[in-house]
Amino acid sequence: MASTDAVRFDSAAIKSIRAEPLEAVRPAYNVALGYLRGFLVVLVMAHHSVIAYIDVTLPRSKSLGAAPYYWRAFPVVDHVHAAVFGLFTAFNDDFFMSLMFFVSGLFVWSSLRRKGAATFVRDRLLRLGIPFVFAAAIVAPLAYYPSYLLMGERGISGFVHEWLSMGDWPTGPAWFVWLLLTFDLAIGMVFRMLPTFGKALGNLTQNARAHPARFFLLLVAASAVAYTPMVILFGPMSWTSVGPFQFQTARVFHYAIYLLAGVGVGAYGIDRGLLASNGLLARHWARWTTLALTIFVLSVAFFLILLAQLHAMPAAAWGAIGGVVFATTCATLSFAFLAMFVRFATRRFWIFDSLSDNEYGMYLIHYMFVSWLQFAILRFAMPALAKGAFVFLGTLLLSWGASAALRSIPRIRQIV
């Protein structure tokens, strides 16, 4: 190959080369995105760890198969509460799963181009399908057994009987894994029929490096269109459950939008688009963070007004306004965290590398540690803040250690 000194390019040629999509090679490890994934998983664990201590009164079910089914979202409900945990979980719920779908989409296009549709689908089935089966079949029953004990201890055989008699199979946080797999399989089929669709998505993001606000507005508009009709029809709290497959009914298309947004940003080029380390998003991280916190506070105020004036307007009107509020809050918080990590997560540290390596395994198994730790200290005379901190730290360490131990097995390491 000729050296770069022996080759001359004019400015037009250089612009042409920069406009072309990246080559179909395995992208180098991105420190900011790797650490962001680990952070989001830790946020998920913190969310589940403290949800038992938010200020909410829920009627207790008499059995797993009898309504109400709050135990599926709240395996353990403690008698001590902390208002700050309610605010914390509301903050998380506004963005963290959406951002996980976005980050999951960033490397989809390069993987498709490198492997082809058939190999991509096979790898997705291996990396997402097998862990989902494990989480659904093993982790979920273990995680929900404390809920059964709180209904009146009747032994393992009684639990198995009620579990198998429900008509579906709750999987807890593993819903994210199967829904991501479904989206990825659909993208693989589209790629087989329309190999250039990624380039089209990438073109929508090509100005995001210099004008992130334009891409932000596009994302808000698309997610509002996807979410608002669904929340009007089904409400914000509805879940769909068919066998072991669950998803938040109103948000399913919203999550698809975020995944596709990630695919587009990745297709154009992570290092030269929205997430460029010297792009406008990273440089203006403080502005995005301030905007995100402001929008979140306003969204909380809207929610409080909604509770006070629930019957003053038709439900459809509140749903429409709430849909736009959620879409805007979600996008601002997501952009703020993307900006902060792209700006500051530039150096590698061994402990964060370990977290990044183990985050997927930690996500898969953490729920059983959460519910059992909450159950174990249920009758202890401790403040809610102390209980939440204890459960979170215990879950973090146990999940981290268990994931590292499992990944020491070569076959498991190839998948997780």
Secondary structure, 3 states (H helix, E strand, C coil): CCCHHHCCCCHHHHHHHHHCCCCCCCCCCCHHHHHHHHHHHHHHHHHHHHHHHCCCCCCCCCCCCCCCCHHHCCCCCCCCCCHHHHHHHHHHHCCHHHHHHHHHHCCHHHHHHHHCHHHHHHHHHHHHHHHHHHHHHHHHHHHHHHHHHHCCCCHHHHHHHHHHCCCCCCCHHHHHHHHHHHHHHHHHHHHHHCCCHHHHHHHCCCCCCCCHHHHHHHHHHHHHHHHHHHHHHHCCCCEEEECCEEEEHHHHHHHHHHHHHHHHHHHHCCCCCCCCCCCHHHHCHHHHHHHHHHHHHHHHHHHHHHHHCCCCCCHHHHHHHHHHHHHHHHHHHHHHHHHHHHHHCCCCCHHHHHHHHHHHHHHHHHHHHHHHHHHHCCCCCCCHHHHHHHHHHHHHHHHHHHHHHHHCCHHHHHHC
